């Protein structure tokens, strides 16, 4: 194997690791968002965990837009006021927390 091949393989492994961490961080962010919303709408602990899983699944179905749409719909259904901008700001805040947690392995 040449030095170029080794270097290419190293870049490919780093890219795969970065993508995996990005995926985990986004899933963690959505879980944290789900738990935050569950607290706002008064769900029990078991229901909150189930709701958090639904938020993770919402991204699979529609990306960030799917998460925002579900969150806005669920908050409105419970009479909780929320703006889309405020929700996106919370998502950015939680993404920073999620990235730190993923890097720390927690």
N, C-alpha and C positions, 0 to 999 in steps of 0.2 A: 504494500500500500504506500502510495506516495504521500509526501507532506501535504500536497494539495488535497488529496482524498481524505486524509486525516482531519485537515482543517474544515473541509466541507461537512464531514460527518459530525464534527464538534458543533458547527453552526446549526445543523439540522437538529441535533439533540437539544441545544439551547432553545431553539425556536419551539420545539415540541413541549419543553418544560414551561416556557413562558406562556404558551397557549393554554396549557393545563392549569397553571396558576390563575390565569385570567378567568377561565371558566369557573374555577372554584370560587374565586373572589366574587364574581357576579351572582353565582348561586347563593353564596353566603350573604351578600348584600340584600338579595330578595327575601331571604329567610328573616334577616334582621328587620327589614321593612314590614314583612308580614307580622312579626311579633309586635312591632311598634303600633301598627294599625289595630291589631287584636286588642292591645291594651287600651287604645282610644275608644274602641267600640264595646269594650267590656266583656270580652270572651274569657271563659275559664282557661286554665293552663292547658288542659287536653285539647280544647277547641282551638286555642291559640297555636299550638304546635301543628295541628291539622291545617289551619289557615295559612301558616307560614309555608307549608309544603305546597299549598295551592298557589301561593305567590311565586314560588320557584318554578312551578309548572307554567305559570302565565308567561314567563319569558320564553319558554320553549315554543309556545303557541304564537307569540307575537312580538318578541324582543322587548325592548324597553317600553315601546308603545303599548304592548299588551299588559305590562305590569302597571303602567300609569292608568290605563283604561280600567283595569280591574280595581285598582285602589280607589280611584275617583268614584266609580260606581258603588263600591261597597261602603265607602265613607258616606256618600250621599244617601244611601238606603238607610243608614243608621242616624241620619240627621246631623252628621259631623261636617262642619264647614272645612273645606280644604281647597286651596287653589292648585292648579297644575304646576305653576312655578314653585310654590312652596313645597309641593311633593317632590319635584325634581331636585330641589335644593337638599331635601332630606335624603334622597337617594344618593346624591353626591357625597354627603356627609357619611352616610352608612357605607359607601363604597370604600372610603378611606379606612374606616374601621375594619371592614372585611379584608382588605388587602393586608393590613397589619396582622390580623388574625391568621390568615393563610400563610404569610411569611413566617410567623411564629410557630405555626403548626398546631394551633389551638382550634 
